Amino acid sequence: MSVSNVLQKRVARRGRIVIVSILALVILVGVMSTATFAASAATATLTLKPDKGDVNRSETVTGSGYPDSATVTIKFGTTVVATTTSSSSGAISTAFKIPQATAGSKTVTATVGKTVEATATFTVVSHFSVKPTKGKVGRSVSGTGTGFAASSMVTITFNGVSIGTEKSNSTGGFTIKFTVPDDSEGSYSVVATDAGGNNGTATFTIN
């Protein structure tokens, strides 16, 4: 074999080695890029404690996996209820009060800029209270309801007997006045129930 042929074969072999090396490098870079993207795209979390209750209650929010030192906006439905800054490790912790809302499940979102990073669900429970909570027969009492269905007729019963109705507003709230009926002394349930079956119970004591 001539020297020329030997040189040609060596050059060809070296060429193949170079090509294989380049391909290996490309694959390695691709794998590293994919791993880096997966790490940066880690799923953020959002936790509510508790995740069920009436409006106006204080709610604790925690989460992880957010961009470092980012401004995170918390929304209850479409209402902004809190703004916080994530830590250097991407964690958040803040609190807010549940705004006026109708009964049922509501979506809570955590956004950074225009990007929704995580969501959670809070269930609004109907609540009814009376003031005062005790008195004599014939006394005027004010009742307040929150978290009922929107624009729904709410029936109030005292010891199982209907004593009035009131229509809830667009966020499920209402107020009503009634007179304590002629019952004997003792504690009685005062129940508010809307057309959808959502209800809240208060206690009034006749003395």
N, C-alpha and C positions, 0 to 999 in steps of 0.2 A: 504493500500500500504506500502510495506516495505521501510525502510530507504535506502536500497541499490538501489531500483527502483527510488526513488526520486532523489538521487544523480546522477544516470545515466541520468535522464531526464534533470537535471540542466546542467550537463556537455555537453549534446547534444545541448541544447539551446544556451549555451555560445559558442559552436563551430560554430553553424550557424551564430551567431552574428559576430563572428570574421571573418568568410568567407565573409559575406555581407560587412563588413567594409573594408576588403582588396580589394574586387571588386570595391567598391565605390572609394577607394583611387587610384586604377589603372585607372579608368575612368577619375577621376579628373586630374591625371598627364598627361593622354593622351590629354585631352582637352587643358590643359595649354601648352603642347608641340606643339600642332597644332597651337595655337594662337601665340606662340613665333615664330614658323617657318613662319607663314603668315606675321608677322610683319617684320621679317628679310628679307623676299622675296618680299618686297614692290617693285613695278615696278618703275624703274628709268625713268626719262623723259629727252628729249633732244630737245631744241627749237632753231631754227635759225632765225635771224633777219638781213636782210630780207631773204626770202626763194626762191628768184628768182633774177637773174641779170647776168651780164657779168663777165668774169674771171678778176682776179687781184683786184676785189673790196674787201673791208674790211667786214668781216662777224663777227657778235656777236653770241656767243654760251652760253646758260644758261641751267641748268638742276637741278634736285633734285632726291633724293632717292638712291644715291650712297653710297657705304660703307664709313664709316667715315675716313677722312684723308687718302684717297687712291689716288694713282697716276692714273689719267684718261687720256687715249690717244684718241685723236680725229683723225679720218681718213676720207678723202674725197675720196671715192672709195677705192683704195689700198694705197693711199698716206697719210703718216702721216703729218698733218698740224698743230697740236698743242698738247701740253702736259700740264696738270694742276693738281692740288691737290684739292680734295674735302674738304669741311669744316667739322667741327665736327658734323654738322647736315646733312652731305651728299650732300651739294649743290655745284655746279660748275658754274664758269663764266670765259670765256676767249674769245679770238678773233683770227682770222686767215684770210689770203688772199686766195680767190678762186684760185686754181692752174689752169694751162692750161688744158682745157677739151673740148670735143665735145659738140654739142648742145643736150639738153634734160635733163631728170631727172637723178640725181646722188644720191647715198646713202651715207649719212654721219653717221659714227658709233662712239660710245663712248665705249671704252673697259677698263676693269680693269684686268690686267694680260692677260689671253687668253679668258676671258669671255666678250661677247658683252652685255653690260648693256642696251643700248638704241640705236635707230636709228632715223634718220630724212631724209627728202628729200629736195634737192636743185635743182632748175631747171636752167640750163645754157642757157642764151639767146645770140644769135649771135650779134656781135658788129663790126661795121666798122667805121674807121676814116680816114681822109685825112690830109696831111700836105704839104704845107701850106693850109689854108682854104680859101684864096682869092688870086687873081692874074689876069694876063692878058691872053688872048687867046694865045695858044702855049706854055704856061709855063708847065714845068715838075712837076708832083705831085706824091707823094708817098701815097699809100693806105695800111692800115693795118687791117686785119680781125682776129677776135678771136671767138671761140665758134661755128664754123660751123661744118658740117659733116666731118668725117675723109676721107682724100684722095679723095676729091670731086672736080670736076671742078666748079669754081666760076666765074660767069659772072658779069662784072661791067658795069653799064649803067650810062650815064650822060645825064640828061634831057630826060630819056627814050630811049636813043640810046646806043647800045652796043659799048664800047670803049676798051674792052679787056677781057681776061680770065686768070685765074691762078688756079693751083691745090693746095688744102689745104694739110697740113701735117697730121700726125697721131693723133694730138690733136686738129685738126680743125682750125689751124692758117695759115695765109699766108700774104705775102706782094706783092705789085704790083706797078709798075710805069706806069703812063699814061700822055698823053698830053692834056691840056685843049682844047676842040674842039672850033670851030668857031661859038660861039653863042653870042648874044647881051649881054650887061652888065646886071647884076642881079644875084640873088641867085638861085642855082639849086641843085636838089637832085642827089646825087651820090649813087647808090644802088648796093650792092653786094648780089648776090643770088646763093646759091649752088644747086646741082642737086636734093636735097631733099626738096627744097623750103624754107630752112632757109635763112633769110636775115637780113642785117643791112644797115642803111641809114646814110650818112654824108651829109653835106651841103658845097658847094663851091660857092664863090661869084666872078663873073667876074667883074673887075673894069677897 
